[in-house]
Amino acid sequence: MFGASQLGGLDDPNARAAMAVAANLNTIRIVNFLDEKGAVATAPYESWRWQPVDRAIASGRGRGLKVILDLSTYRNLLWNAGLNPYTHDWGAFISFVANRRNTVSGVRYADDPTIAIVAFAGEVEPVNATANSLGVTTLQVTNFFKKAFASWQAIDPNHLLSSGGLLQLDWNSGIDWRAIFALPGSDLCAIHDYSRADQTITTPAVASYCASIGRPWITEEFGWEQATGDLSRSRDFAAMYGLQSRYAAAGVAFWNLGPQTSGATYDVNSATALTWAAVRSNAP
């Protein structure tokens, strides 16, 4: 897997898919597409929110790309509504997504080989932190993933399932990542990488542990702001790709494939020429 997230771009998925192909990517990750401030009863099921996702999947399919369907947007919606997303029943939402029929291709999501991975709720907030205002516990998080994997597999036993990329694994955050990655239905281990500790502590620990349980691991997301400078960022990208090779990652994807060239953006595009070249030259 060699990919990128695409925050935004759902209004013109053909253009974003064309960017992915030009960057020598083989995978795009579709994220944050629900109204995360919306009503819990209706916002997750709004057709006008899902139709652009349909188009992005179909566009990727037409260009030979795979898709990571990231459902953490639903977790965010629940959290913003003041609900513990790890004890809330996801059954109706999982059934809705798995059984959704793409309005472009006509293919049910559960049957679509374009979707390579379904990721549920990456970047779990640390349990052992003051930001845990909803009283989330370690056991609740682990049991949530266990139930989510089982619920999806009851409808669709074919797709790869992932917790979504986890952070905060280099300290006693209360996220039992070993238990989560070892769960039945957890087909691969996924992390996000944004710090020196992620690179020197989390990466080798996850690579070693997941090898020991016979499961591949990926860096689902990493990135640096454009403000770091194109030359510096290109070197950071090259080093990150080298790190994946060193620890035998099964895939890596950066944040974010997009057209922005100013402001506090993580976007990578042809205008960030050196970083763009680092991506293209490291394609498998």
N, C-alpha and C positions, 0 to 999 in steps of 0.2 A: 504494500500500500504506500503510495506516494501522493500526498494530497494537500488540501487546504480547506479551511472553513470558508464559508461565504456568508458573512453577516451582511444582510442586504442583498440586492441584486435580484430578488425574486420578481421584481417588476419587468426585468429583461433577462430571463434565465439563459437565453441563447447566447447573449453577449458574455455572460459570466462563464458559461461552459466553453465558449470559444477561447476565453482567457486561459482557462485551465488546460486546454489542449496546447495552446501556445507556450505554456510554462512547462510542458512535458509531464503534467500531472495525470494520474489515473483515477483519482478519487476526489469528490467534493463532499463536504460535510454541511448539511442544511441545519441551521440553528435559529433559535429565538424568533420563531415565526408566529407565535400566538400573541394575543393581546394580554400581556402579563399583568395588567392592572384590571382586567375584565372580570365579569361575574363568573364564578366557578361553575354555575349550572349551564351557562350558554357559551362563554368565550372559547372553551376548548373545541367546540364543535362547529364554529362558524364557517360556512362553506367558502366565503370570500377569503378567509385566511388560508384554507387548505388548497384552493385551486392553484395559487402560485407554487405551492409545494409540488402539486401534481405536475405542473409545467416544468419545474426544475428537474424532477426525476426523469420525465420524458425527454427533456433536452439532454441530460447526461447520457441517457440510454442511446440517443441518436448519435452521440459522439464517442461511444465506446467507454464512457466513464462509469465508475461505480459511485454509490452514494452511501454516506453514513447518515442515517435518519436520527437526529438527536432530539429526544423527548424531554430534555431537562427544562425546556420552556414551560412545560406543564407543572413541573416542580416549582419553578419560579412563581408561576401564577398562584399556586396554592399557598406558598410562603407569603406572598404579598397580600393575600386575603386573610392572613392570620391563622392559617391552618397548618398543622404539622404535616408536611408532605410525606413523611415516612410512616405515618399511621393512617393517613387518609386512604380510602379504598380506591385504587386505580383501575379496578376491574372494568368499569364501563368505558373508561378512556382507552384502555388497551384494546378492548374489543372493537371500539370505533376505529382506531388506527389500523389494526391488523386487517379488518374487514373492509376498509375503505377501498373503493374502486377508483382508480386514477381516471379523471375526467378527460384526459388527453389520450392515453394509451389504452384505456379500458381494462387494464390489468389490476387485479386486487393487490394491495400492498403485500399481503402475506404470500403472494405467488410471484412477486416481481424480483427477478434475479439482478436487476439493477441495484437494488438495495443490498449492499454487502453486509452492513452491520446495523442493528438497532441498538442505540445507546440510550440508557434510561435517565440517569441523573448524575452527571459528572459534577466535579467541584462541590462535593458535599461540604458544607460549612463545618469547621471544627466543633466537635461536641464540647471539648474542654476549653471554651472561650466565652467571653462575655457577650459576644454577638449571638449566642445560642439563646435567643429570647423566648423560644417556644418550648424549651425543655426537652429537646431531642436527645435521645440516649444512644449509646453505642449499639445496644441490642436492637433498638427500633430500626436503625439504619441497615444493619445486616439482615434483619428479617424482612425489611422492605424489598431488598434486592432479591432475596430468595423467593418471595411471593411474586414479584414482577416477572422474573425469569419463568417461573412455573405458569403464570397466567398467559404469557405470550406463547410459550411452547404448547400449551393446550390447544391453541388455535393454529399455530404455525411452528412445526418442529424443524424447519429447514434453515431459517436464517441464523446467522451468527448473532449472539447477544452479548452485550457489554454493559458494565455498570455506567460507562461513560468515564472520561478521564478524571482521575482523582488527584487532588492536591493535598498538601498538609500531611504528607506521609513521613517527613523527616524528623518529627517530634511526637510526643505523646498527645496527639490531637483528639483521641477518642474515636478515630476512624479505624476500625479493625480491617484493614485492607487485605490482610492475608486470608481472613475468613471470607470476605466478599469475593476475592478472586478465586477461591477454592469452591465456591458454591456450585451445586449442580445447575447447569444452564449458563454458567459464566464461561463463555467460550474463549475469551481472551482477556488479558490484563491490560488496562489502559490508564495512562497517566497524562497529566499536563505538566509542562516544564517551563518555569519562569524564574528560576533562581539558581544560584550556585549550589545551594543545598539539594535542589531537585536533581542537579547534574552529578553531584559527588556522593550523595547519600541515597536518595530515592531510586535513581536509575539503576545502580548496581544491585541494590537490595531487591527491587522488583524483578530485574532480569534473572537474578539467581533463584529467587523463590519460585517464579513462574516456570522456569526451566525444571525445577525440582518436582513440580506437580504436572509437568507435561503440557503446559499451555503457553501459547505465544504471547508476546507483549508488544504494545505499541505506544508511541508518544502521539496521542490524539491531537495535541495542541501545544504549540510554542510560538514565541514571537518577540519582536522588539519594535518599539516605536520608530517611526521615520526620523524623529528628532535626534536619535543617536547618530545620525549621519549614514549615508549610503555605504561608504567604505567600511565603517565599523560594523554596520549591520550585516553586510555581505560576509565579513569574516566570522561574525557570530553564527550566521546561518550555516556556513561551511563547517564550523566546529560542531554545531549541533548534529548535522548529518554524519559527521565523523563519529560522534558519540553513539549514534544509533547503530552504526556499523560495528563499533567496538563491542557493544553489548548484544549484538544479534537481534535487534528489534525486527519485528515482522512488518512494521510500517511506521510512518511519521507524517504528520500534517501540520502546516503552519497556520497561524492566525495573522493576517486575514487576506484572502484574495479579493482585491477590490480596487477601484479607480482613484481613490483619494490621493492627493499629493501635497496636502497641507493640513495643518492643525495637529491635534493629538491623535494621530492615526497609526494603526499597525498595518495598513494596507501595503501589499506588494503588487507591483504592476510594471509594465515595460518602462515607465518613467523613472522608476527606482532601478536604474539600469544595472548596477553592480549586484544588488540583491537578487534581482530577476535572473541575472546570469548565474549566480550561485545556486539558485533553485534549479534552473534548467540543466546545469552541468552535473548535478547530483542525482538526477533521475535514474532509476534502476534500468 
